Amino acid sequence: MAKKTILALLVFCACALIANGQSKMLTGERHVIFVDIPKNWLQAQNDQLPFFIKPNEKDVSDKTYMYVYGFDYTNAPDLNGWIKGDNDDMAGKHPGIKIDSLPISFDNIKKSDFVTGRYKIITYDYTDQHKEAILVVECKNTIVTAALSASTHYEFEKYLPAFEELAQTLSILGATVKIDK
């Protein structure tokens, strides 16, 4: 009965999101993520990311975009361990990078049957003025990331409200999804 209720809820949510047109459903083997595209952003093509968006403006740098992605694990992932691994990797690949965090809170990211309620926004300032923010959300079997990349600090500040808008629409559910390969 619970499986039928969850399936019915997913179908209802998917139909509601399809009707909106600016909402997307992303699936992995252990998760389903619902997210809305912020105003003045458009879905763009990216071979590696199913949800990749860019500002609906002319002459936008290739380094300016947002994405949402879920990484599934067989064991429960650890938010701090995941962030440390990512930070170590970034520091190794980009000497001189400055790593910090943003103290932004989101009411929609709270403890549930699947989401642990733990999340953090990490920022990366590259030596070429490129700047990124990555929201990392810890779940039972998944790490969900939402990222903002901007070619300059000015663009980062300009698009940060859209990143917050995107993050405020995240809805993360646990699921067993069979993906045909």
C-alpha positions in Angstrom: 0.0 0.0 0.0 2.8 2.5 0.9 4.5 1.8 -2.5 1.3 2.6 -4.3 0.9 5.8 -2.4 4.4 6.9 -3.1 4.0 6.0 -6.8 0.8 7.9 -7.0 2.4 10.9 -5.3 5.3 10.8 -7.8 3.0 10.6 -10.7 0.9 13.5 -9.4 4.0 15.6 -8.8 5.4 14.8 -12.2 2.1 15.8 -13.9 2.0 19.0 -11.9 5.6 19.8 -12.8 5.0 19.0 -16.5 2.1 21.4 -16.5 4.3 24.2 -15.2 7.0 23.8 -17.9 9.7 25.4 -15.8 9.9 22.5 -13.3 12.0 19.5 -13.8 12.2 16.0 -12.2 15.7 14.4 -12.0 16.0 10.7 -11.1 18.8 8.5 -10.0 18.8 4.9 -8.8 18.1 6.0 -5.2 16.6 9.5 -5.5 14.1 11.8 -7.2 14.8 15.5 -7.2 12.2 18.2 -8.2 13.5 21.6 -9.0 12.2 24.7 -10.7 14.1 26.8 -13.3 14.6 30.3 -12.0 13.1 33.3 -13.9 15.2 34.4 -16.9 17.1 31.1 -17.0 16.9 28.4 -19.7 17.6 24.7 -20.0 20.9 24.2 -21.9 22.5 21.2 -23.4 25.2 19.4 -21.5 26.3 15.8 -22.2 27.2 15.1 -18.6 24.5 16.8 -16.6 20.7 16.2 -17.0 19.8 19.6 -15.4 22.0 22.3 -16.7 20.8 25.9 -17.1 22.1 29.2 -18.3 20.9 32.8 -18.0 18.6 33.9 -20.8 20.9 36.7 -21.9 23.3 37.5 -24.8 27.0 37.0 -24.5 27.0 34.8 -21.4 30.4 33.2 -20.7 30.7 29.4 -20.9 31.7 29.6 -17.2 28.3 31.0 -16.2 25.7 28.3 -15.5 23.8 26.4 -12.8 23.2 22.7 -12.4 21.6 20.2 -10.0 22.9 16.6 -9.6 22.5 13.6 -7.3 25.3 11.2 -6.4 24.0 7.9 -5.1 25.9 5.7 -2.7 25.4 2.2 -1.3 26.2 3.4 2.2 25.1 6.6 4.0 27.3 9.5 2.7 28.8 12.0 5.1 28.3 15.7 4.3 31.6 16.8 5.9 33.6 14.0 4.4 32.2 14.6 1.0 33.0 18.3 1.2 36.5 17.7 2.5 37.2 15.3 -0.5 35.8 17.8 -3.0 37.8 20.7 -1.4 41.0 18.6 -1.4 40.4 17.8 -5.1 39.8 21.4 -6.0 42.9 22.6 -4.1 45.0 20.0 -5.8 43.7 20.9 -9.3 43.7 24.7 -8.8 46.6 26.1 -6.8 45.7 29.4 -5.2 42.0 28.7 -5.0 40.2 30.3 -2.0 37.6 28.0 -0.4 34.9 29.4 1.9 31.2 29.0 2.7 28.0 31.0 2.5 25.7 31.2 5.5 22.4 30.9 3.6 19.6 28.8 5.1 16.7 27.1 3.2 13.4 26.2 4.9 12.7 23.5 2.3 15.8 21.5 3.1 14.8 19.8 6.4 15.0 16.4 7.9 12.6 13.8 6.4 12.6 10.0 5.8 15.3 10.6 3.1 17.0 14.0 3.7 19.1 14.2 6.9 18.6 18.0 7.1 22.3 18.7 6.9 23.6 20.9 4.1 26.2 23.5 3.4 27.1 26.0 0.7 30.8 26.0 -0.3 32.4 28.7 -2.4 35.4 28.5 -4.7 37.3 31.7 -5.8 39.7 30.8 -8.6 42.7 32.9 -9.4 41.2 34.0 -12.8 38.1 35.6 -11.1 35.8 32.7 -11.8 33.7 31.9 -8.8 31.4 29.0 -7.8 29.0 28.1 -5.1 28.0 24.5 -4.4 25.1 23.6 -2.2 25.7 20.1 -0.8 22.7 18.3 0.7 23.2 15.1 2.7 20.6 12.4 2.2 20.2 8.8 3.4 21.9 7.3 0.3 22.6 10.4 -1.8 24.5 13.6 -1.9 22.6 16.3 -3.9 24.5 19.2 -5.3 23.2 22.5 -6.7 25.9 24.7 -8.2 26.3 28.2 -9.5 29.3 29.0 -11.6 30.1 32.6 -12.8 32.9 33.9 -14.9 33.5 36.9 -12.6 32.7 38.0 -9.0 30.3 40.6 -10.4 28.3 38.0 -12.3 28.4 35.7 -9.2 26.7 38.5 -7.2 24.3 39.2 -10.0 23.2 35.6 -10.3 23.3 34.6 -6.6 19.6 35.5 -6.1 18.7 33.1 -8.9 20.8 30.4 -7.3 18.9 31.0 -4.0 15.6 30.8 -5.9 16.6 27.5 -7.5 17.7 26.1 -4.1 14.5 27.1 -2.5 12.6 24.9 -4.9 14.5 21.7 -4.3 12.4 18.8 -3.2 14.4 15.6 -2.6 12.8 12.2 -2.2 14.2 8.7 -1.8 13.2 6.2 -4.4 14.2 2.9 -5.9 14.4 3.7 -9.6 15.5 1.1 -12.1 17.5 2.7 -14.9 17.8 0.7 -18.1 21.3 0.7 -19.3 
